[in-house]
Amino acid sequence: MSTLDGVAAEFAALRPHLTAVAYRLTGSVSDAEDAVQESWLRLAALDEDKRAEIHELRAWLTTVVGRICLDRLRSATARREKYVGQWLPEPIVTPLGAPSADDPLEAAVRDEGVRMAAMIVLDKLTPEQRVAFVLHDAFAVPFDEIAEILGVTTATARQHASRGRRALDDAQPPPRAELAEQQEILDRFMTALAKGDVRAVAEVLHPDVVLIGDSDGKAKTTVQVMVGADKIIRFFLGLLRFYRPEALAGGRPLLVNGDLGIYLPPAPGGDGYRPLDAHLETFTVRDGLITAIYDQANPDKLSRLVEPGTRPRT
């Protein structure tokens, strides 16, 4: 690595990997992109002799990104104490069809580890557990390097990863269902819901299905985690009384963290109906049933999303 142009070319090739690392660590697209960009600035700021001492650029940059993300995770823990309601990871929204080869985010969502269900489980870990587990188990970073990032001994770094691993084993999400199966289940759910057919809705919901909404008090969704098919059916059917049927039926399919989702654009109220906020619905399907529904309504986390089939804003 002698010239800065050569370094830039190597960095560009590593950007998808670094983006995947940073997103899995933070659960935030903006934080992930900022961390990757900051890693580049730190690399570019080194003089030529210092860069020449880097024998494995991928490992060096992964460590730098891990350290940056640890700082962001620790500050996010304090910020979330003031968050209204539940917190969901910022979604990675991509169009249906072949992914773009030059988009590092679209490359990231091919990995099962960034599915919304998996990211939610990661979010239950402490910052130290998350960094240790993700870097070691997902990206094969040695524990001595992780210990340096965390400022702990190698043995303690191993312990953090082990605790994170146990927590994930206890709440491991099911493998990703094929998109064709997701589409069939989702079509049945939306059709039954539009008709107000309670029995048909119940047929596609797992008895212990979970609904989690995220709005930070800036849009309407459930504030508490809702568990159980009966409660969730009543909740959704109740929405039919408040919002225009065509607004709720106007969802458009897209991919959310690699799984099929639905984007409901904002819609006006009037004639006794309430205005509808923008919503992004993500579903987890297992054995032909919906086991989880994630309702992202926080406009701050939807700011990058545009009409399905077009590119997100950057």
C-alpha positions as CSV (number, residue, x, y, z in Angstrom):
1,M,0.0,0.0,0.0
2,S,2.1,2.8,-1.2
3,T,-0.1,5.4,-3.0
4,L,-3.3,6.8,-1.5
5,D,-5.1,5.9,-4.8
6,G,-4.1,2.3,-4.3
7,V,-5.3,2.4,-0.7
8,A,-8.6,3.9,-1.8
9,A,-9.1,1.1,-4.3
10,E,-8.5,-1.5,-1.7
11,F,-10.8,0.3,0.7
12,A,-13.6,0.4,-1.9
13,A,-13.4,-3.3,-2.3
14,L,-13.7,-3.8,1.4
15,R,-16.6,-1.4,1.9
16,P,-19.4,-4.1,1.7
17,H,-17.7,-6.1,4.4
18,L,-17.1,-3.1,6.6
19,T,-20.7,-1.9,6.1
20,A,-22.0,-5.4,7.1
21,V,-19.8,-5.3,10.3
22,A,-20.9,-1.8,11.3
23,Y,-24.6,-2.4,10.7
24,R,-24.7,-5.7,12.6
25,L,-22.9,-3.9,15.4
26,T,-25.1,-0.8,15.6
27,G,-28.4,-1.7,14.0
28,S,-28.3,1.8,12.4
29,V,-27.7,2.4,8.7
30,S,-26.6,6.0,9.3
31,D,-24.2,4.9,12.1
32,A,-22.9,2.1,10.0
33,E,-22.1,4.4,7.1
34,D,-20.6,7.0,9.4
35,A,-18.4,4.4,11.0
36,V,-17.1,3.1,7.7
37,Q,-16.4,6.6,6.4
38,E,-14.6,7.4,9.7
39,S,-12.4,4.3,9.3
40,W,-11.4,5.6,5.8
41,L,-10.5,9.0,7.2
42,R,-8.3,7.4,9.8
43,L,-6.6,5.2,7.2
44,A,-6.1,8.1,4.8
45,A,-4.7,10.3,7.6
46,L,-1.8,7.8,8.2
47,D,1.5,8.7,6.6
48,E,2.9,6.3,4.0
49,D,5.3,4.6,6.5
50,K,2.4,3.9,8.9
51,R,0.3,2.5,6.1
52,A,3.1,0.3,5.1
53,E,3.1,-1.3,8.5
54,I,-0.5,-2.6,8.0
55,H,0.0,-6.2,6.8
56,E,-3.7,-7.1,6.6
57,L,-5.9,-4.2,5.7
58,R,-9.2,-6.0,6.1
59,A,-8.3,-7.0,9.7
60,W,-7.0,-3.5,10.5
61,L,-10.1,-1.8,9.2
62,T,-12.5,-4.3,10.8
63,T,-10.8,-3.6,14.2
64,V,-11.1,0.2,13.6
65,V,-14.8,-0.1,12.7
66,G,-15.4,-2.3,15.7
67,R,-13.9,0.3,18.0
68,I,-15.9,3.2,16.5
69,C,-19.1,1.1,16.7
70,L,-18.5,0.3,20.4
71,D,-18.4,4.0,21.2
72,R,-21.7,4.5,19.3
73,L,-23.3,1.6,21.0
74,R,-22.4,2.9,24.4
75,S,-23.8,6.4,23.6
76,A,-26.9,4.8,22.1
77,T,-27.6,3.0,25.3
78,A,-28.0,6.3,27.1
79,R,-30.1,7.8,24.3
80,R,-32.6,5.0,24.3
81,E,-33.5,5.7,27.9
82,K,-35.5,8.6,26.6
83,Y,-37.0,6.7,23.7
84,V,-40.8,6.5,23.6
85,G,-42.0,2.9,23.3
86,Q,-40.1,0.0,21.6
87,W,-36.9,0.4,19.6
88,L,-36.4,-1.5,16.3
89,P,-33.2,-1.5,14.2
90,E,-33.2,0.9,11.3
91,P,-34.3,-1.1,8.3
92,I,-32.3,-1.8,5.2
93,V,-34.9,-1.5,2.4
94,T,-34.0,-2.9,-1.0
95,P,-36.1,-3.5,-4.2
96,L,-37.4,-6.9,-5.1
97,G,-35.4,-8.6,-7.8
98,A,-31.7,-8.8,-8.4
99,P,-29.6,-6.8,-5.9
100,S,-27.3,-4.0,-7.1
101,A,-23.8,-5.2,-7.2
102,D,-22.4,-1.8,-6.2
103,D,-24.5,-1.2,-3.1
104,P,-22.8,-2.3,0.1
105,L,-26.1,-2.3,2.0
106,E,-27.7,-4.7,-0.5
107,A,-24.7,-6.9,-0.2
108,A,-25.1,-6.9,3.6
109,V,-28.7,-8.1,3.6
110,R,-27.8,-11.4,1.9
111,D,-26.5,-12.6,5.2
112,E,-29.1,-14.2,7.6
113,G,-27.4,-12.4,10.5
114,V,-28.8,-9.0,9.5
115,R,-32.4,-10.2,9.2
116,M,-34.7,-8.0,11.4
117,A,-35.4,-10.9,13.8
118,A,-31.7,-11.6,14.2
119,M,-30.9,-7.9,14.7
120,I,-33.6,-7.6,17.4
121,V,-31.9,-10.4,19.3
122,L,-28.5,-8.7,19.0
123,D,-30.0,-5.6,20.4
124,K,-30.7,-7.4,23.7
125,L,-26.9,-7.8,24.3
126,T,-24.7,-5.3,26.1
127,P,-22.4,-3.3,23.9
128,E,-19.4,-5.4,25.0
129,Q,-21.2,-8.7,24.4
130,R,-22.4,-7.6,21.0
131,V,-19.0,-6.4,19.8
132,A,-17.3,-9.6,21.1
133,F,-19.9,-12.0,19.7
134,V,-20.3,-10.3,16.3
135,L,-16.7,-9.7,15.6
136,H,-15.6,-13.2,16.6
137,D,-18.4,-15.5,15.5
138,A,-19.5,-13.6,12.4
139,F,-16.2,-12.1,11.2
140,A,-13.5,-14.3,12.8
141,V,-11.7,-11.5,14.6
142,P,-9.3,-13.1,17.1
143,F,-10.1,-12.5,20.8
144,D,-6.8,-10.7,21.5
145,E,-7.8,-8.0,19.0
146,I,-11.3,-7.9,20.4
147,A,-9.8,-7.5,23.9
148,E,-7.9,-4.5,22.6
149,I,-11.1,-2.9,21.2
150,L,-12.9,-3.5,24.5
151,G,-10.0,-2.5,26.7
152,V,-10.2,-5.9,28.6
153,T,-8.2,-9.1,28.9
154,T,-8.5,-11.8,26.3
155,A,-10.2,-14.0,28.8
156,T,-12.8,-11.3,29.5
157,A,-13.4,-10.8,25.8
158,R,-14.0,-14.5,25.4
159,Q,-16.5,-14.3,28.3
160,H,-18.4,-11.5,26.7
161,A,-18.7,-13.4,23.4
162,S,-19.8,-16.6,25.3
163,R,-22.6,-14.7,27.1
164,G,-23.7,-13.1,23.9
165,R,-23.7,-16.5,22.2
166,R,-25.8,-18.1,25.0
167,A,-28.3,-15.2,24.8
168,L,-28.7,-15.7,21.0
169,D,-29.0,-19.5,21.3
170,D,-31.9,-19.0,23.7
171,A,-33.7,-16.7,21.2
172,Q,-32.4,-17.8,17.9
173,P,-34.8,-16.8,15.1
174,P,-35.9,-19.5,12.6
175,P,-34.1,-19.8,9.3
176,R,-35.3,-17.5,6.5
177,A,-38.2,-18.8,4.6
178,E,-38.1,-18.8,0.8
179,L,-39.5,-15.6,-0.6
180,A,-42.1,-17.5,-2.5
181,E,-43.5,-18.9,0.8
182,Q,-43.3,-15.5,2.4
183,Q,-45.2,-14.0,-0.5
184,E,-48.0,-16.7,-0.3
185,I,-48.4,-16.3,3.4
186,L,-48.4,-12.5,3.2
187,D,-50.9,-12.4,0.4
188,R,-53.3,-14.6,2.5
189,F,-52.8,-12.4,5.5
190,M,-53.4,-9.1,3.7
191,T,-56.4,-10.5,1.8
192,A,-58.0,-11.9,5.0
193,L,-57.3,-8.6,6.8
194,A,-58.9,-6.5,4.1
195,K,-62.0,-8.6,4.2
196,G,-62.2,-8.6,8.0
197,D,-62.1,-12.4,7.9
198,V,-61.1,-13.3,11.5
199,R,-60.8,-17.0,10.8
200,A,-58.6,-16.6,7.7
201,V,-56.3,-14.1,9.6
202,A,-56.0,-16.6,12.4
203,E,-55.0,-19.3,10.0
204,V,-51.8,-17.6,9.0
205,L,-50.8,-16.3,12.5
206,H,-48.8,-18.4,15.0
207,P,-50.7,-18.6,18.3
208,D,-47.8,-16.8,20.0
209,V,-47.2,-14.3,17.3
210,V,-45.5,-11.0,18.4
211,L,-46.2,-7.5,17.2
212,I,-43.6,-4.8,17.9
213,G,-44.1,-1.2,16.9
214,D,-41.5,1.6,16.8
215,S,-42.4,5.3,16.5
216,D,-40.6,7.1,19.3
217,G,-44.0,8.9,19.8
218,K,-43.8,10.5,16.4
219,A,-46.4,8.3,14.7
220,K,-49.2,5.9,15.7
221,T,-48.4,2.3,16.4
222,T,-48.5,0.0,19.4
223,V,-46.3,1.2,22.2
224,Q,-46.1,-2.1,24.1
225,V,-45.0,-5.4,22.7
226,M,-48.2,-7.3,21.7
227,V,-48.2,-11.1,22.1
228,G,-50.8,-13.6,21.0
229,A,-52.9,-14.1,17.8
230,D,-56.2,-13.0,19.4
231,K,-54.8,-9.7,20.6
232,I,-53.1,-8.9,17.3
233,I,-56.2,-9.8,15.3
234,R,-58.3,-7.5,17.4
235,F,-55.7,-4.8,17.0
236,F,-55.5,-5.0,13.2
237,L,-59.3,-5.3,12.7
238,G,-59.7,-2.3,14.9
239,L,-57.5,-0.3,12.5
240,L,-60.1,-0.9,9.7
241,R,-62.5,1.3,11.6
242,F,-60.0,4.3,11.8
243,Y,-58.3,4.3,8.4
244,R,-59.5,4.3,4.8
245,P,-59.6,0.7,3.5
246,E,-57.8,1.7,0.3
247,A,-54.9,3.2,2.5
248,L,-54.4,-0.1,4.4
249,A,-54.8,-2.1,1.2
250,G,-52.2,0.1,-0.7
251,G,-49.2,-1.7,0.7
252,R,-46.3,-2.3,-1.8
253,P,-44.0,-5.3,-1.4
254,L,-40.2,-4.8,-1.0
255,L,-37.4,-6.4,0.8
256,V,-36.6,-5.4,4.4
257,N,-33.3,-6.7,5.6
258,G,-33.6,-9.4,3.0
259,D,-37.1,-10.6,4.0
260,L,-40.4,-9.7,2.3
261,G,-42.0,-6.6,3.7
262,I,-44.8,-4.1,2.9
263,Y,-44.5,-0.3,2.7
264,L,-47.7,1.6,3.5
265,P,-47.3,5.2,2.3
266,P,-48.9,8.1,4.2
267,A,-52.5,8.7,3.3
268,P,-55.0,11.5,4.1
269,G,-57.9,11.2,6.4
270,G,-61.3,12.8,6.1
271,D,-64.9,11.6,6.1
272,G,-64.5,10.3,9.6
273,Y,-61.1,8.5,8.9
274,R,-57.8,9.4,10.5
275,P,-54.7,10.2,8.4
276,L,-52.3,7.3,8.1
277,D,-48.6,7.7,8.9
278,A,-46.1,5.9,6.7
279,H,-45.4,2.4,8.0
280,L,-42.9,-0.3,7.0
281,E,-44.1,-3.8,8.0
282,T,-41.6,-6.7,8.3
283,F,-42.6,-10.3,8.9
284,T,-41.0,-13.4,10.2
285,V,-42.4,-16.6,8.7
286,R,-41.9,-20.1,10.1
287,D,-43.6,-23.4,9.1
288,G,-46.2,-21.5,7.1
289,L,-47.2,-19.1,9.9
290,I,-46.3,-15.5,10.7
291,T,-44.4,-15.6,14.0
292,A,-43.5,-11.9,14.3
293,I,-44.6,-8.6,12.8
294,Y,-42.4,-5.5,13.1
295,D,-44.1,-2.2,12.5
296,Q,-41.6,0.6,11.8
297,A,-43.4,3.9,11.9
298,N,-40.6,6.2,13.3
299,P,-40.2,8.8,10.4
300,D,-36.6,9.2,11.3
301,K,-35.9,5.6,10.4
302,L,-37.9,5.8,7.2
303,S,-36.3,9.0,5.9
304,R,-34.1,7.0,3.5
305,L,-37.0,5.1,2.1
306,V,-38.6,6.2,-1.2
307,E,-41.2,4.6,-3.4
308,P,-40.5,0.9,-3.8
309,G,-38.6,0.1,-7.0
310,T,-36.4,3.2,-6.8
311,R,-33.2,3.8,-5.0
312,P,-33.1,5.0,-1.4
313,R,-31.9,8.5,-0.7
314,T,-28.3,8.8,0.6
